[in-house]
């Protein structure tokens, strides 16, 4: 997979897709749909998280706060 397939995370759907800081690192969460985006390729996931941080996607310390902020 290619990072360009996921540009919606930090462009058109930036308000919906956020990062949640967990004990295992960041998770990519759709706070509107209350779902977690699972990426099986660890390197791709790291690239996506770094790009989301770079682009200023919101970061939450817990998933309930993300879900409550709709």
PDB file of N, H, CA, C and O in Angstrom:
ATOM      1  N   UNK A   1       0.830  -1.183   0.000  1.00  0.00           N
ATOM      2  CA  UNK A   1       0.000   0.000   0.000  1.00  0.00           C
ATOM      3  C   UNK A   1       0.872   1.242   0.000  1.00  0.00           C
ATOM      4  O   UNK A   1       2.051   1.216   0.352  1.00  0.00           O
ATOM      5  N   UNK A   2       0.245   2.317  -0.406  1.00  0.00           N
ATOM      6  H   UNK A   2      -0.713   2.338  -0.692  1.00  0.00           H
ATOM      7  CA  UNK A   2       0.959   3.565  -0.577  1.00  0.00           C
ATOM      8  C   UNK A   2       0.312   4.641   0.286  1.00  0.00           C
ATOM      9  O   UNK A   2      -0.912   4.680   0.418  1.00  0.00           O
ATOM     10  N   UNK A   3       1.116   5.500   0.866  1.00  0.00           N
ATOM     11  H   UNK A   3       2.110   5.468   0.758  1.00  0.00           H
ATOM     12  CA  UNK A   3       0.611   6.574   1.723  1.00  0.00           C
ATOM     13  C   UNK A   3      -0.378   7.476   0.980  1.00  0.00           C
ATOM     14  O   UNK A   3      -1.290   8.033   1.592  1.00  0.00           O
ATOM     15  N   UNK A   4      -0.203   7.620  -0.323  1.00  0.00           N
ATOM     16  H   UNK A   4       0.537   7.168  -0.820  1.00  0.00           H
ATOM     17  CA  UNK A   4      -1.091   8.502  -1.104  1.00  0.00           C
ATOM     18  C   UNK A   4      -2.537   8.012  -1.132  1.00  0.00           C
ATOM     19  O   UNK A   4      -3.449   8.789  -1.417  1.00  0.00           O
ATOM     20  N   UNK A   5      -2.750   6.733  -0.838  1.00  0.00           N
ATOM     21  H   UNK A   5      -2.009   6.102  -0.607  1.00  0.00           H
ATOM     22  CA  UNK A   5      -4.109   6.198  -0.781  1.00  0.00           C
ATOM     23  C   UNK A   5      -4.850   6.667   0.474  1.00  0.00           C
ATOM     24  O   UNK A   5      -6.062   6.477   0.586  1.00  0.00           O
ATOM     25  N   UNK A   6      -4.141   7.266   1.398  1.00  0.00           N
ATOM     26  H   UNK A   6      -3.157   7.420   1.307  1.00  0.00           H
ATOM     27  CA  UNK A   6      -4.709   7.663   2.680  1.00  0.00           C
ATOM     28  C   UNK A   6      -4.706   9.173   2.903  1.00  0.00           C
ATOM     29  O   UNK A   6      -4.866   9.617   4.040  1.00  0.00           O
ATOM     30  N   UNK A   7      -4.534   9.955   1.874  1.00  0.00           N
ATOM     31  H   UNK A   7      -4.404   9.594   0.951  1.00  0.00           H
ATOM     32  CA  UNK A   7      -4.455  11.413   2.049  1.00  0.00           C
ATOM     33  C   UNK A   7      -5.705  12.000   2.696  1.00  0.00           C
ATOM     34  O   UNK A   7      -5.639  13.064   3.312  1.00  0.00           O
ATOM     35  N   UNK A   8      -6.830  11.326   2.565  1.00  0.00           N
ATOM     36  H   UNK A   8      -6.884  10.462   2.065  1.00  0.00           H
ATOM     37  CA  UNK A   8      -8.068  11.810   3.181  1.00  0.00           C
ATOM     38  C   UNK A   8      -7.926  11.956   4.699  1.00  0.00           C
ATOM     39  O   UNK A   8      -8.649  12.739   5.314  1.00  0.00           O
ATOM     40  N   UNK A   9      -7.001  11.208   5.304  1.00  0.00           N
ATOM     41  H   UNK A   9      -6.413  10.572   4.804  1.00  0.00           H
ATOM     42  CA  UNK A   9      -6.823  11.273   6.751  1.00  0.00           C
ATOM     43  C   UNK A   9      -6.434  12.666   7.224  1.00  0.00           C
ATOM     44  O   UNK A   9      -6.827  13.077   8.315  1.00  0.00           O
ATOM     45  N   UNK A  10      -5.668  13.397   6.420  1.00  0.00           N
ATOM     46  H   UNK A  10      -5.348  13.062   5.534  1.00  0.00           H
ATOM     47  CA  UNK A  10      -5.217  14.734   6.820  1.00  0.00           C
ATOM     48  C   UNK A  10      -5.721  15.825   5.880  1.00  0.00           C
ATOM     49  O   UNK A  10      -5.284  16.973   5.965  1.00  0.00           O
ATOM     50  N   UNK A  11      -6.649  15.462   4.976  1.00  0.00           N
ATOM     51  H   UNK A  11      -7.003  14.530   4.907  1.00  0.00           H
ATOM     52  CA  UNK A  11      -7.237  16.481   4.095  1.00  0.00           C
ATOM     53  C   UNK A  11      -8.754  16.516   4.289  1.00  0.00           C
ATOM     54  O   UNK A  11      -9.239  17.168   5.213  1.00  0.00           O
ATOM     55  N   UNK A  12      -9.490  15.839   3.451  1.00  0.00           N
ATOM     56  H   UNK A  12      -9.096  15.309   2.700  1.00  0.00           H
ATOM     57  CA  UNK A  12     -10.952  15.942   3.444  1.00  0.00           C
ATOM     58  C   UNK A  12     -11.618  15.381   4.697  1.00  0.00           C
ATOM     59  O   UNK A  12     -12.723  15.805   5.038  1.00  0.00           O
ATOM     60  N   UNK A  13     -10.985  14.447   5.387  1.00  0.00           N
ATOM     61  H   UNK A  13     -10.088  14.102   5.111  1.00  0.00           H
ATOM     62  CA  UNK A  13     -11.572  13.833   6.592  1.00  0.00           C
ATOM     63  C   UNK A  13     -10.752  14.147   7.852  1.00  0.00           C
ATOM     64  O   UNK A  13     -10.834  13.435   8.852  1.00  0.00           O
ATOM     65  N   UNK A  14      -9.967  15.220   7.784  1.00  0.00           N
ATOM     66  H   UNK A  14      -9.901  15.799   6.971  1.00  0.00           H
ATOM     67  CA  UNK A  14      -9.082  15.576   8.896  1.00  0.00           C
ATOM     68  C   UNK A  14      -9.848  15.798  10.201  1.00  0.00           C
ATOM     69  O   UNK A  14      -9.342  15.469  11.274  1.00  0.00           O
ATOM     70  N   UNK A  15     -11.052  16.348  10.122  1.00  0.00           N
ATOM     71  H   UNK A  15     -11.463  16.616   9.251  1.00  0.00           H
ATOM     72  CA  UNK A  15     -11.834  16.599  11.329  1.00  0.00           C
ATOM     73  C   UNK A  15     -12.369  15.317  11.953  1.00  0.00           C
ATOM     74  O   UNK A  15     -12.677  15.288  13.145  1.00  0.00           O
ATOM     75  N   UNK A  16     -12.483  14.258  11.157  1.00  0.00           N
ATOM     76  H   UNK A  16     -12.233  14.282  10.189  1.00  0.00           H
ATOM     77  CA  UNK A  16     -13.000  12.984  11.659  1.00  0.00           C
ATOM     78  C   UNK A  16     -11.897  12.059  12.164  1.00  0.00           C
ATOM     79  O   UNK A  16     -12.069  11.384  13.179  1.00  0.00           O
ATOM     80  N   UNK A  17     -10.768  12.026  11.464  1.00  0.00           N
ATOM     81  H   UNK A  17     -10.628  12.574  10.640  1.00  0.00           H
ATOM     82  CA  UNK A  17      -9.689  11.104  11.818  1.00  0.00           C
ATOM     83  C   UNK A  17      -8.686  11.795  12.733  1.00  0.00           C
ATOM     84  O   UNK A  17      -8.100  12.820  12.386  1.00  0.00           O
ATOM     85  N   UNK A  18      -8.507  11.210  13.903  1.00  0.00           N
ATOM     86  H   UNK A  18      -8.983  10.377  14.186  1.00  0.00           H
ATOM     87  CA  UNK A  18      -7.643  11.773  14.926  1.00  0.00           C
ATOM     88  C   UNK A  18      -6.689  10.686  15.414  1.00  0.00           C
ATOM     89  O   UNK A  18      -6.810   9.516  15.051  1.00  0.00           O
ATOM     90  N   UNK A  19      -5.760  11.096  16.230  1.00  0.00           N
ATOM     91  H   UNK A  19      -5.661  12.046  16.525  1.00  0.00           H
ATOM     92  CA  UNK A  19      -4.831  10.147  16.839  1.00  0.00           C
ATOM     93  C   UNK A  19      -5.141  10.040  18.324  1.00  0.00           C
ATOM     94  O   UNK A  19      -5.407  11.041  18.989  1.00  0.00           O
ATOM     95  N   UNK A  20      -5.106   8.824  18.829  1.00  0.00           N
ATOM     96  H   UNK A  20      -4.890   8.011  18.289  1.00  0.00           H
ATOM     97  CA  UNK A  20      -5.288   8.588  20.260  1.00  0.00           C
ATOM     98  C   UNK A  20      -4.003   7.966  20.783  1.00  0.00           C
ATOM     99  O   UNK A  20      -3.536   6.945  20.279  1.00  0.00           O
ATOM    100  N   UNK A  21      -3.445   8.599  21.797  1.00  0.00           N
ATOM    101  H   UNK A  21      -3.824   9.429  22.207  1.00  0.00           H
ATOM    102  CA  UNK A  21      -2.199   8.131  22.394  1.00  0.00           C
ATOM    103  C   UNK A  21      -2.517   6.997  23.360  1.00  0.00           C
ATOM    104  O   UNK A  21      -3.229   7.197  24.344  1.00  0.00           O
ATOM    105  N   UNK A  22      -1.996   5.819  23.083  1.00  0.00           N
ATOM    106  H   UNK A  22      -1.418   5.656  22.283  1.00  0.00           H
ATOM    107  CA  UNK A  22      -2.241   4.654  23.929  1.00  0.00           C
ATOM    108  C   UNK A  22      -0.913   4.169  24.509  1.00  0.00           C
ATOM    109  O   UNK A  22       0.147   4.696  24.173  1.00  0.00           O
ATOM    110  N   UNK A  23      -0.977   3.187  25.362  1.00  0.00           N
ATOM    111  H   UNK A  23      -1.838   2.758  25.635  1.00  0.00           H
ATOM    112  CA  UNK A  23       0.257   2.633  25.926  1.00  0.00           C
ATOM    113  C   UNK A  23       1.107   1.951  24.863  1.00  0.00           C
ATOM    114  O   UNK A  23       2.284   1.678  25.099  1.00  0.00           O
ATOM    115  N   UNK A  24       0.530   1.672  23.693  1.00  0.00           N
ATOM    116  H   UNK A  24      -0.426   1.895  23.502  1.00  0.00           H
ATOM    117  CA  UNK A  24       1.244   1.010  22.593  1.00  0.00           C
ATOM    118  C   UNK A  24       1.665   1.972  21.495  1.00  0.00           C
ATOM    119  O   UNK A  24       2.242   1.550  20.493  1.00  0.00           O
ATOM    120  N   UNK A  25       1.387   3.254  21.665  1.00  0.00           N
ATOM    121  H   UNK A  25       0.917   3.597  22.479  1.00  0.00           H
ATOM    122  CA  UNK A  25       1.663   4.254  20.646  1.00  0.00           C
ATOM    123  C   UNK A  25       0.363   4.856  20.154  1.00  0.00           C
ATOM    124  O   UNK A  25      -0.689   4.661  20.762  1.00  0.00           O
ATOM    125  N   UNK A  26       0.435   5.572  19.076  1.00  0.00           N
ATOM    126  H   UNK A  26       1.290   5.730  18.582  1.00  0.00           H
ATOM    127  CA  UNK A  26      -0.757   6.236  18.539  1.00  0.00           C
ATOM    128  C   UNK A  26      -1.648   5.257  17.777  1.00  0.00           C
ATOM    129  O   UNK A  26      -1.174   4.350  17.093  1.00  0.00           O
ATOM    130  N   UNK A  27      -2.946   5.473  17.920  1.00  0.00           N
ATOM    131  H   UNK A  27      -3.331   6.210  18.476  1.00  0.00           H
ATOM    132  CA  UNK A  27      -3.930   4.755  17.131  1.00  0.00           C
ATOM    133  C   UNK A  27      -4.687   5.745  16.273  1.00  0.00           C
ATOM    134  O   UNK A  27      -4.949   6.867  16.704  1.00  0.00           O
ATOM    135  N   UNK A  28      -5.040   5.343  15.064  1.00  0.00           N
ATOM    136  H   UNK A  28      -4.827   4.431  14.714  1.00  0.00           H
ATOM    137  CA  UNK A  28      -5.795   6.199  14.151  1.00  0.00           C
ATOM    138  C   UNK A  28      -7.271   5.890  14.339  1.00  0.00           C
ATOM    139  O   UNK A  28      -7.710   4.756  14.150  1.00  0.00           O
ATOM    140  N   UNK A  29      -8.033   6.917  14.714  1.00  0.00           N
ATOM    141  H   UNK A  29      -7.676   7.838  14.868  1.00  0.00           H
ATOM    142  CA  UNK A  29      -9.431   6.731  15.099  1.00  0.00           C
ATOM    143  C   UNK A  29     -10.327   7.669  14.300  1.00  0.00           C
ATOM    144  O   UNK A  29     -10.004   8.841  14.106  1.00  0.00           O
ATOM    145  N   UNK A  30     -11.455   7.136  13.839  1.00  0.00           N
ATOM    146  H   UNK A  30     -11.717   6.184  13.996  1.00  0.00           H
ATOM    147  CA  UNK A  30     -12.504   7.969  13.255  1.00  0.00           C
ATOM    148  C   UNK A  30     -13.460   8.282  14.396  1.00  0.00           C
ATOM    149  O   UNK A  30     -14.253   7.433  14.800  1.00  0.00           O
ATOM    150  N   UNK A  31     -13.383   9.508  14.914  1.00  0.00           N
ATOM    151  H   UNK A  31     -12.738  10.198  14.585  1.00  0.00           H
ATOM    152  CA  UNK A  31     -14.178   9.847  16.091  1.00  0.00           C
ATOM    153  C   UNK A  31     -15.661   9.969  15.769  1.00  0.00           C
ATOM    154  O   UNK A  31     -16.501   9.762  16.645  1.00  0.00           O
ATOM    155  N   UNK A  32     -15.992  10.301  14.532  1.00  0.00           N
ATOM    156  H   UNK A  32     -15.310  10.469  13.820  1.00  0.00           H
ATOM    157  CA  UNK A  32     -17.401  10.425  14.136  1.00  0.00           C
ATOM    158  C   UNK A  32     -18.069   9.051  14.068  1.00  0.00           C
ATOM    159  O   UNK A  32     -19.175   8.869  14.577  1.00  0.00           O
ATOM    160  N   UNK A  33     -17.402   8.096  13.444  1.00  0.00           N
ATOM    161  H   UNK A  33     -16.504   8.244  13.030  1.00  0.00           H
ATOM    162  CA  UNK A  33     -17.943   6.739  13.287  1.00  0.00           C
ATOM    163  C   UNK A  33     -17.610   5.837  14.473  1.00  0.00           C
ATOM    164  O   UNK A  33     -18.125   4.723  14.578  1.00  0.00           O
ATOM    165  N   UNK A  34     -16.754   6.317  15.358  1.00  0.00           N
ATOM    166  H   UNK A  34     -16.335   7.222  15.274  1.00  0.00           H
ATOM    167  CA  UNK A  34     -16.279   5.574  16.523  1.00  0.00           C
ATOM    168  C   UNK A  34     -15.664   4.233  16.111  1.00  0.00           C
ATOM    169  O   UNK A  34     -16.040   3.168  16.603  1.00  0.00           O
ATOM    170  N   UNK A  35     -14.708   4.332  15.192  1.00  0.00           N
ATOM    171  H   UNK A  35     -14.402   5.197  14.793  1.00  0.00           H
ATOM    172  CA  UNK A  35     -13.989   3.160  14.710  1.00  0.00           C
ATOM    173  C   UNK A  35     -12.488   3.425  14.747  1.00  0.00           C
ATOM    174  O   UNK A  35     -12.038   4.570  14.780  1.00  0.00           O
ATOM    175  N   UNK A  36     -11.731   2.339  14.739  1.00  0.00           N
ATOM    176  H   UNK A  36     -12.096   1.409  14.712  1.00  0.00           H
ATOM    177  CA  UNK A  36     -10.274   2.420  14.698  1.00  0.00           C
ATOM    178  C   UNK A  36      -9.822   1.919  13.337  1.00  0.00           C
ATOM    179  O   UNK A  36     -10.280   0.875  12.873  1.00  0.00           O
ATOM    180  N   UNK A  37      -8.924   2.658  12.696  1.00  0.00           N
ATOM    181  H   UNK A  37      -8.551   3.506  13.073  1.00  0.00           H
ATOM    182  CA  UNK A  37      -8.374   2.245  11.409  1.00  0.00           C
ATOM    183  C   UNK A  37      -7.200   1.314  11.673  1.00  0.00           C
ATOM    184  O   UNK A  37      -6.195   1.713  12.261  1.00  0.00           O
ATOM    185  N   UNK A  38      -7.337   0.087  11.237  1.00  0.00           N
ATOM    186  H   UNK A  38      -8.154  -0.237  10.760  1.00  0.00           H
ATOM    187  CA  UNK A  38      -6.296  -0.910  11.440  1.00  0.00           C
ATOM    188  C   UNK A  38      -5.435  -1.009  10.185  1.00  0.00           C
ATOM    189  O   UNK A  38      -5.943  -1.276   9.097  1.00  0.00           O
ATOM    190  N   UNK A  39      -4.140  -0.796  10.340  1.00  0.00           N
ATOM    191  H   UNK A  39      -3.726  -0.579  11.224  1.00  0.00           H
ATOM    192  CA  UNK A  39      -3.178  -0.865   9.244  1.00  0.00           C
ATOM    193  C   UNK A  39      -2.238  -2.033   9.533  1.00  0.00           C
ATOM    194  O   UNK A  39      -1.532  -2.025  10.541  1.00  0.00           O
ATOM    195  N   UNK A  40      -2.225  -3.031   8.662  1.00  0.00           N
ATOM    196  H   UNK A  40      -2.799  -3.038   7.843  1.00  0.00           H
ATOM    197  CA  UNK A  40      -1.418  -4.227   8.918  1.00  0.00           C
ATOM    198  C   UNK A  40       0.068  -4.023   8.619  1.00  0.00           C
ATOM    199  O   UNK A  40       0.906  -4.769   9.126  1.00  0.00           O
ATOM    200  N   UNK A  41       0.398  -3.042   7.816  1.00  0.00           N
ATOM    201  H   UNK A  41      -0.282  -2.436   7.404  1.00  0.00           H
ATOM    202  CA  UNK A  41       1.787  -2.746   7.465  1.00  0.00           C
ATOM    203  C   UNK A  41       2.327  -1.719   8.471  1.00  0.00           C
ATOM    204  O   UNK A  41       1.944  -0.550   8.436  1.00  0.00           O
ATOM    205  N   UNK A  42       3.217  -2.165   9.365  1.00  0.00           N
ATOM    206  H   UNK A  42       3.528  -3.115   9.394  1.00  0.00           H
ATOM    207  CA  UNK A  42       3.719  -1.295  10.430  1.00  0.00           C
ATOM    208  C   UNK A  42       4.442  -0.063   9.903  1.00  0.00           C
ATOM    209  O   UNK A  42       4.297   1.021  10.467  1.00  0.00           O
ATOM    210  N   UNK A  43       5.209  -0.207   8.843  1.00  0.00           N
ATOM    211  H   UNK A  43       5.327  -1.087   8.385  1.00  0.00           H
ATOM    212  CA  UNK A  43       5.945   0.931   8.281  1.00  0.00           C
ATOM    213  C   UNK A  43       4.964   1.957   7.707  1.00  0.00           C
ATOM    214  O   UNK A  43       5.135   3.159   7.912  1.00  0.00           O
ATOM    215  N   UNK A  44       3.959   1.497   7.003  1.00  0.00           N
ATOM    216  H   UNK A  44       3.821   0.521   6.837  1.00  0.00           H
ATOM    217  CA  UNK A  44       2.937   2.396   6.463  1.00  0.00           C
ATOM    218  C   UNK A  44       2.213   3.106   7.601  1.00  0.00           C
ATOM    219  O   UNK A  44       1.968   4.310   7.525  1.00  0.00           O
ATOM    220  N   UNK A  45       1.872   2.370   8.649  1.00  0.00           N
ATOM    221  H   UNK A  45       2.072   1.392   8.710  1.00  0.00           H
ATOM    222  CA  UNK A  45       1.183   2.981   9.789  1.00  0.00           C
ATOM    223  C   UNK A  45       2.035   4.095  10.400  1.00  0.00           C
ATOM    224  O   UNK A  45       1.514   5.162  10.723  1.00  0.00           O
ATOM    225  N   UNK A  46       3.323   3.862  10.558  1.00  0.00           N
ATOM    226  H   UNK A  46       3.746   2.995  10.296  1.00  0.00           H
ATOM    227  CA  UNK A  46       4.226   4.895  11.091  1.00  0.00           C
ATOM    228  C   UNK A  46       4.235   6.126  10.193  1.00  0.00           C
ATOM    229  O   UNK A  46       4.203   7.254  10.683  1.00  0.00           O
ATOM    230  N   UNK A  47       4.280   5.913   8.880  1.00  0.00           N
ATOM    231  H   UNK A  47       4.306   4.997   8.482  1.00  0.00           H
ATOM    232  CA  UNK A  47       4.271   7.034   7.941  1.00  0.00           C
ATOM    233  C   UNK A  47       2.971   7.832   8.048  1.00  0.00           C
ATOM    234  O   UNK A  47       2.989   9.063   8.036  1.00  0.00           O
ATOM    235  N   UNK A  48       1.850   7.128   8.154  1.00  0.00           N
ATOM    236  H   UNK A  48       1.836   6.128   8.164  1.00  0.00           H
ATOM    237  CA  UNK A  48       0.555   7.799   8.267  1.00  0.00           C
ATOM    238  C   UNK A  48       0.469   8.615   9.552  1.00  0.00           C
ATOM    239  O   UNK A  48       0.018   9.760   9.535  1.00  0.00           O
ATOM    240  N   UNK A  49       0.895   8.032  10.653  1.00  0.00           N
ATOM    241  H   UNK A  49       1.261   7.102  10.666  1.00  0.00           H
ATOM    242  CA  UNK A  49       0.857   8.736  11.937  1.00  0.00           C
ATOM    243  C   UNK A  49       1.752   9.962  11.894  1.00  0.00           C
ATOM    244  O   UNK A  49       1.351  11.035  12.345  1.00  0.00           O
ATOM    245  N   UNK A  50       2.951   9.821  11.359  1.00  0.00           N
ATOM    246  H   UNK A  50       3.277   8.949  10.992  1.00  0.00           H
ATOM    247  CA  UNK A  50       3.862  10.965  11.252  1.00  0.00           C
ATOM    248  C   UNK A  50       3.274  12.065  10.385  1.00  0.00           C
ATOM    249  O   UNK A  50       3.390  13.245  10.717  1.00  0.00           O
ATOM    250  N   UNK A  51       2.645  11.693   9.280  1.00  0.00           N
ATOM    251  H   UNK A  51       2.550  10.735   9.010  1.00  0.00           H
ATOM    252  CA  UNK A  51       2.038  12.686   8.396  1.00  0.00           C
ATOM    253  C   UNK A  51       0.859  13.371   9.085  1.00  0.00           C
ATOM    254  O   UNK A  51       0.684  14.582   8.954  1.00  0.00           O
ATOM    255  N   UNK A  52       0.055  12.610   9.814  1.00  0.00           N
ATOM    256  H   UNK A  52       0.197  11.626   9.922  1.00  0.00           H
ATOM    257  CA  UNK A  52      -1.073  13.202  10.538  1.00  0.00           C
ATOM    258  C   UNK A  52      -0.577  14.176  11.611  1.00  0.00           C
ATOM    259  O   UNK A  52      -1.167  15.240  11.800  1.00  0.00           O
ATOM    260  N   UNK A  53       0.489  13.822  12.304  1.00  0.00           N
ATOM    261  H   UNK A  53       0.968  12.957  12.151  1.00  0.00           H
ATOM    262  CA  UNK A  53       1.069  14.737  13.289  1.00  0.00           C
ATOM    263  C   UNK A  53       1.594  16.002  12.608  1.00  0.00           C
ATOM    264  O   UNK A  53       1.377  17.116  13.083  1.00  0.00           O
ATOM    265  N   UNK A  54       2.275  15.808  11.507  1.00  0.00           N
ATOM    266  H   UNK A  54       2.451  14.903  11.121  1.00  0.00           H
ATOM    267  CA  UNK A  54       2.834  16.932  10.745  1.00  0.00           C
ATOM    268  C   UNK A  54       1.734  17.873  10.252  1.00  0.00           C
ATOM    269  O   UNK A  54       1.916  19.091  10.243  1.00  0.00           O
ATOM    270  N   UNK A  55       0.599  17.312   9.845  1.00  0.00           N
ATOM    271  H   UNK A  55       0.451  16.323   9.852  1.00  0.00           H
ATOM    272  CA  UNK A  55      -0.505  18.096   9.295  1.00  0.00           C
ATOM    273  C   UNK A  55      -1.438  18.662  10.366  1.00  0.00           C
ATOM    274  O   UNK A  55      -2.386  19.382  10.055  1.00  0.00           O
ATOM    275  N   UNK A  56      -1.163  18.332  11.619  1.00  0.00           N
ATOM    276  H   UNK A  56      -0.393  17.747  11.871  1.00  0.00           H
ATOM    277  CA  UNK A  56      -1.922  18.929  12.712  1.00  0.00           C
ATOM    278  C   UNK A  56      -3.237  18.261  13.067  1.00  0.00           C
ATOM    279  O   UNK A  56      -4.123  18.901  13.633  1.00  0.00           O
ATOM    280  N   UNK A  57      -3.378  16.974  12.739  1.00  0.00           N
ATOM    281  H   UNK A  57      -2.658  16.454  12.279  1.00  0.00           H
ATOM    282  CA  UNK A  57      -4.577  16.259  13.190  1.00  0.00           C
ATOM    283  C   UNK A  57      -4.605  16.286  14.722  1.00  0.00           C
ATOM    284  O   UNK A  57      -3.559  16.264  15.372  1.00  0.00           O
ATOM    285  N   UNK A  58      -5.803  16.332  15.281  1.00  0.00           N
ATOM    286  H   UNK A  58      -6.652  16.349  14.753  1.00  0.00           H
ATOM    287  CA  UNK A  58      -5.943  16.361  16.736  1.00  0.00           C
ATOM    288  C   UNK A  58      -5.406  15.073  17.357  1.00  0.00           C
ATOM    289  O   UNK A  58      -5.475  13.993  16.771  1.00  0.00           O
ATOM    290  N   UNK A  59      -4.870  15.230  18.563  1.00  0.00           N
ATOM    291  H   UNK A  59      -4.813  16.108  19.039  1.00  0.00           H
ATOM    292  CA  UNK A  59      -4.357  14.106  19.332  1.00  0.00           C
ATOM    293  C   UNK A  59      -5.091  14.094  20.671  1.00  0.00           C
ATOM    294  O   UNK A  59      -5.210  15.124  21.334  1.00  0.00           O
ATOM    295  N   UNK A  60      -5.576  12.927  21.056  1.00  0.00           N
ATOM    296  H   UNK A  60      -5.480  12.090  20.517  1.00  0.00           H
ATOM    297  CA  UNK A  60      -6.281  12.745  22.324  1.00  0.00           C
ATOM    298  C   UNK A  60      -5.511  11.756  23.186  1.00  0.00           C
ATOM    299  O   UNK A  60      -4.812  10.877  22.682  1.00  0.00           O
ATOM    300  N   UNK A  61      -5.654  11.918  24.483  1.00  0.00           N
ATOM    301  H   UNK A  61      -6.222  12.632  24.892  1.00  0.00           H
ATOM    302  CA  UNK A  61      -4.994  11.013  25.418  1.00  0.00           C
ATOM    303  C   UNK A  61      -5.855   9.802  25.737  1.00  0.00           C
ATOM    304  O   UNK A  61      -5.372   8.824  26.308  1.00  0.00           O
ATOM    305  N   UNK A  62      -7.138   9.866  25.367  1.00  0.00           N
ATOM    306  H   UNK A  62      -7.530  10.661  24.903  1.00  0.00           H
ATOM    307  CA  UNK A  62      -7.989   8.698  25.569  1.00  0.00           C
ATOM    308  C   UNK A  62      -9.127   8.691  24.560  1.00  0.00           C
ATOM    309  O   UNK A  62      -9.618   9.739  24.143  1.00  0.00           O
ATOM    310  N   UNK A  63      -9.526   7.513  24.187  1.00  0.00           N
ATOM    311  H   UNK A  63      -9.127   6.661  24.525  1.00  0.00           H
ATOM    312  CA  UNK A  63     -10.488   7.336  23.104  1.00  0.00           C
ATOM    313  C   UNK A  63     -11.869   7.895  23.443  1.00  0.00           C
ATOM    314  O   UNK A  63     -12.585   8.355  22.554  1.00  0.00           O
ATOM    315  N   UNK A  64     -12.239   7.860  24.704  1.00  0.00           N
ATOM    316  H   UNK A  64     -11.657   7.486  25.426  1.00  0.00           H
ATOM    317  CA  UNK A  64     -13.545   8.403  25.097  1.00  0.00           C
ATOM    318  C   UNK A  64     -13.608   9.913  24.877  1.00  0.00           C
ATOM    319  O   UNK A  64     -14.651  10.442  24.493  1.00  0.00           O
ATOM    320  N   UNK A  65     -12.500  10.604  25.120  1.00  0.00           N
ATOM    321  H   UNK A  65     -11.652  10.175  25.432  1.00  0.00           H
ATOM    322  CA  UNK A  65     -12.449  12.038  24.840  1.00  0.00           C
ATOM    323  C   UNK A  65     -12.610  12.312  23.345  1.00  0.00           C
ATOM    324  O   UNK A  65     -13.280  13.266  22.951  1.00  0.00           O
ATOM    325  N   UNK A  66     -11.998  11.475  22.527  1.00  0.00           N
ATOM    326  H   UNK A  66     -11.454  10.700  22.848  1.00  0.00           H
ATOM    327  CA  UNK A  66     -12.136  11.633  21.073  1.00  0.00           C
ATOM    328  C   UNK A  66     -13.583  11.425  20.648  1.00  0.00           C
ATOM    329  O   UNK A  66     -14.116  12.214  19.868  1.00  0.00           O
ATOM    330  N   UNK A  67     -14.220  10.382  21.146  1.00  0.00           N
ATOM    331  H   UNK A  67     -13.787   9.741  21.780  1.00  0.00           H
ATOM    332  CA  UNK A  67     -15.610  10.095  20.791  1.00  0.00           C
ATOM    333  C   UNK A  67     -16.553  11.182  21.274  1.00  0.00           C
ATOM    334  O   UNK A  67     -17.555  11.473  20.621  1.00  0.00           O
ATOM    335  N   UNK A  68     -16.241  11.782  22.411  1.00  0.00           N
ATOM    336  H   UNK A  68     -15.427  11.545  22.941  1.00  0.00           H
ATOM    337  CA  UNK A  68     -17.099  12.834  22.972  1.00  0.00           C
ATOM    338  C   UNK A  68     -16.983  14.154  22.212  1.00  0.00           C
ATOM    339  O   UNK A  68     -17.873  15.000  22.292  1.00  0.00           O
ATOM    340  N   UNK A  69     -15.895  14.328  21.481  1.00  0.00           N
ATOM    341  H   UNK A  69     -15.171  13.640  21.415  1.00  0.00           H
ATOM    342  CA  UNK A  69     -15.628  15.584  20.771  1.00  0.00           C
ATOM    343  C   UNK A  69     -16.106  15.522  19.319  1.00  0.00           C
ATOM    344  O   UNK A  69     -15.319  15.688  18.386  1.00  0.00           O
ATOM    345  N   UNK A  70     -17.387  15.285  19.146  1.00  0.00           N
ATOM    346  H   UNK A  70     -18.026  15.150  19.904  1.00  0.00           H
ATOM    347  CA  UNK A  70     -17.942  15.204  17.782  1.00  0.00           C
ATOM    348  C   UNK A  70     -18.739  16.437  17.486  1.00  0.00           C
ATOM    349  O   UNK A  70     -19.290  16.568  16.393  1.00  0.00           O
TER     350      UNK A  70
END
